[in-house]
Amino acid sequence: MFDISDSEECANVAGELMDAYLENRVIYDELEYYKVSGKVLGKHPIFKQFKRNKEINGMTVKELFREQKKLMNNIWRVKNEMKKGDKPSLLTQRKERLRQYENDLILINKLLGE
């Protein structure tokens, strides 16, 4: 953080710090809720990914191929959006969407034996 040379880099680092803080806060809320109630709160994004993996595992081969094509198009679209760089405020969200799409595609390719 001390090696920042311009305001754009400062904004990027500040955004990353805020994202890390918010992620830590969600994790803390999960742990605190579990400590008090003995149950999972389920608001952390990992639970959403777990549900998505379960959904993908339940798909037929035809649905897997359809989903694979859709994910490849989504990945292409998000990468193009990121290349344009027209909305730097959305970069973090785009990176997260790209990561989710790529993880889903990896799982589908594994299920299809590719």
Helices and strands as residue ranges (DSSP letters): H 7-37, H 45-57, H 61-84, G 88-90, H 91-112
